[in-house]
Amino acid sequence: MMPEHSHKQEQIGVCLDGEYNMTIEGMNTTMTFGKSYFCLENELHSAVNNSDENAKVINIFIPPRYNNAATA
């Protein structure tokens, strides 16, 4: 779902549907509806969906991340 990476923004994520495993700096937690996570800038993090069901999450980046998809 999301390979291990880091970036200069802080990141907040909230699980909207389904279930997935979120790892932040080696600490793993199961994300389900309503659970949230917070990553500081440059923290390694990743997510894996081990089920057959889709998972949905909303991510907020501080400061905002801009990309070409947002303007297409």
C-alpha positions in Angstrom: 0.0 0.0 0.0 2.7 2.5 1.0 6.4 1.5 1.0 8.7 2.7 3.8 9.7 6.3 3.2 10.1 9.7 4.9 9.5 13.3 4.0 10.0 16.8 5.3 6.4 17.3 6.2 4.6 16.1 9.4 1.8 13.8 8.5 -1.6 13.0 10.2 -3.6 10.1 8.9 -7.1 8.9 9.9 -8.5 5.5 8.9 -11.9 6.0 7.2 -12.7 2.4 6.3 -11.1 -1.1 6.3 -8.0 -2.2 8.2 -4.3 -1.9 7.5 -1.0 -2.1 9.4 0.9 1.2 9.9 4.6 1.2 10.9 6.2 4.4 12.2 9.9 4.2 13.2 9.6 0.4 13.7 6.4 0.5 15.8 3.5 -1.3 14.2 -0.2 -0.7 14.9 -3.4 -2.0 13.3 -5.4 0.9 11.9 -9.2 0.6 11.9 -12.1 3.0 11.5 -11.4 6.2 13.4 -7.9 5.5 14.5 -5.3 8.1 13.7 -1.5 8.4 13.5 1.0 11.2 13.5 4.5 11.2 11.9 7.1 13.8 12.6 9.1 15.1 9.7 11.7 12.6 8.4 10.3 9.7 10.4 10.3 6.4 8.5 6.8 5.1 8.0 4.9 2.5 5.8 1.5 0.9 5.5 0.4 -2.5 4.4 -3.1 -3.9 3.8 -3.0 -7.6 4.4 -6.7 -8.2 3.8 -8.8 -8.7 0.7 -10.8 -5.6 1.6 -10.0 -2.0 0.5 -8.8 0.4 3.2 -9.3 4.2 3.0 -7.3 6.8 4.8 -7.2 10.6 4.7 -3.7 12.2 5.1 -2.9 15.7 6.1 0.6 17.1 5.5 2.0 20.1 7.5 3.1 22.1 5.7 1.0 21.1 2.7 2.5 18.9 0.0 1.8 20.1 -3.6 1.9 17.9 -6.6 0.8 18.0 -10.3 -2.2 15.8 -9.6 -3.8 18.5 -7.5 -3.8 20.9 -10.4 -4.8 18.5 -13.2 
